[in-house]
Amino acid sequence: MSRIGRMPITVPAGVEVTIAENNVVTVKGPKGTLTQALRPEMILEQDGSVIHVKRPSDDHVVQQSAGHAVQSAVQLPKRL
């Protein structure tokens, strides 16, 4: 997995993250709410204010998805 894909995602104070079925992620913050569906094969684990994105295989499409998921999430605090 790429270095970006391995990065844990830290949720800032005042931001609430909900991970629902089929990897639908909802992020609520002081500036609004964002909802995004990530690929269902990705494994999302939330441990308090830290989220880990794991991939089930080394398939090229899955590798890209993990990196994009982390990149999108890291930029969320700038939008919320």
C-alpha positions as CSV (number, residue, x, y, z in Angstrom):
1,M,0.0,0.0,0.0
2,S,1.3,3.5,-0.8
3,R,2.5,5.7,2.0
4,I,-0.6,7.9,1.6
5,G,-2.9,4.9,1.7
6,R,-1.4,3.7,4.9
7,M,-1.8,7.0,6.7
8,P,-4.3,7.0,9.5
9,I,-7.0,9.8,9.2
10,T,-7.3,12.0,12.3
11,V,-10.7,13.5,12.8
12,P,-10.4,17.0,14.1
13,A,-12.3,18.2,17.2
14,G,-15.9,19.4,16.3
15,V,-16.2,17.0,13.4
16,E,-18.3,13.8,13.6
17,V,-17.7,10.9,11.2
18,T,-20.2,8.1,10.6
19,I,-19.4,5.0,8.6
20,A,-22.6,3.2,7.5
21,E,-23.3,0.0,5.4
22,N,-21.6,-0.3,2.1
23,N,-18.9,2.2,3.2
24,V,-21.1,5.3,3.0
25,V,-19.2,7.9,5.0
26,T,-20.9,11.0,6.4
27,V,-18.9,13.8,7.9
28,K,-20.6,16.6,9.9
29,G,-18.7,19.7,10.9
30,P,-19.3,23.3,11.7
31,K,-19.5,24.3,8.0
32,G,-21.9,21.5,6.9
33,T,-22.3,17.9,6.0
34,L,-20.6,15.8,3.3
35,T,-21.6,12.2,2.3
36,Q,-19.5,10.0,0.1
37,A,-19.8,6.3,-0.8
38,L,-16.4,4.6,-1.0
39,R,-15.8,1.2,-2.7
40,P,-17.5,-1.5,-0.7
41,E,-14.4,-3.8,-0.7
42,M,-12.4,-1.3,1.3
43,I,-12.2,-1.9,5.0
44,L,-12.9,1.2,7.1
45,E,-12.2,1.1,10.9
46,Q,-12.9,3.9,13.3
47,D,-11.0,4.0,16.6
48,G,-12.1,7.1,18.4
49,S,-10.9,10.1,16.5
50,V,-8.7,8.0,14.1
51,I,-9.9,6.2,11.0
52,H,-7.9,3.5,9.2
53,V,-8.5,2.5,5.6
54,K,-7.4,-1.0,4.7
55,R,-7.6,-2.9,1.5
56,P,-8.4,-6.6,1.2
57,S,-6.0,-7.3,-1.7
58,D,-3.2,-5.9,-3.8
59,D,-5.4,-5.5,-6.9
60,H,-4.5,-2.3,-8.8
61,V,-8.0,-0.8,-8.6
62,V,-8.2,-1.5,-4.9
63,Q,-4.8,0.1,-4.3
64,Q,-5.9,3.3,-6.1
65,S,-9.2,3.3,-4.1
66,A,-7.4,3.2,-0.8
67,G,-5.1,6.1,-1.7
68,H,-8.0,8.2,-3.0
69,A,-10.1,7.5,0.1
70,V,-7.3,8.7,2.3
71,Q,-6.5,11.8,0.2
72,S,-10.2,12.8,0.2
73,A,-10.5,12.3,3.9
74,V,-7.3,14.2,4.7
75,Q,-8.7,17.2,2.8
76,L,-12.1,17.1,4.6
77,P,-11.2,19.4,7.5
78,K,-10.4,22.1,4.9
79,R,-14.0,21.9,3.6
80,L,-15.8,21.4,6.9
